[in-house]
Amino acid sequence: MIYLQNLSKQFGAKTILKSINFHLRPNERVALVGENGMGKTTLFRIIMQTLSADSGQVILRKEAQAASLEQELDNFKGSVLERVVSGDSHFQTVCKEMKELESKMSANLYSEEVTSRYGKLQHEFERLNGYEREPKACAILSGLGFSNDKIKKPLNEFSGGWRMRVEMARLLLRNPDVLLLDEPTNHFDLKSVEWLEGFLKNYDGSLLLISHDRRFLNSLITRVIELDRGALTCYPGNYNSYERLKEERKTQLISEATNQQRRINEIE
């Protein structure tokens, strides 16, 4: 689904990524772990192309879409439900052009070009589940803690934490092929976390996840990649397996170093 090939990134003298390679497979759920400051969010930004790498490339499978949670909240004027249904820029463009053509057709400004274009837009609208967006949005918002009254209220009446829930609902409704989630449960209560966990278990795309919630990770992931001093190391299994395998690897390296030093001493 996503290929990272020889990615490198430096900030000044600090190396964040050093010729890393990684393949996120279809329908796979992977956790990205590492100490703070190691570059996990930087890697996410490079994958989403909001930050460029110094070298290497990110290859996304043809026609696949990757999406992440927007951290910058804009001044949307409509309701919570309208914000979620509005979708991404592509869906908004399709809706806007359809309305413009509908206005032309209602004014009897028909032409072969207009009707042909409208037909193509309608097909794209259906592909994006345009007719099903509102009931699905209501279901997602309900799972994230919004009552029927709250979803009709203006978005700007809510706090930053609740607005991030709205952005999460908007992202989940888009149903991209690849989800990149950076600490998605930060603003959620336990009930909403459990709902999100269930939703992601049934999500049919690929998931790349950063989270400090160990239980959340254990319930979802099938592989862990650790970013440490610019290098990526892969571990199969959930977070508990990662900790066990990492400790075994550490013990093995210490044993190998001890044996190597003993051999050096013998030779000397």
Disulfide bonds with the S-S distance in Angstrom:
none
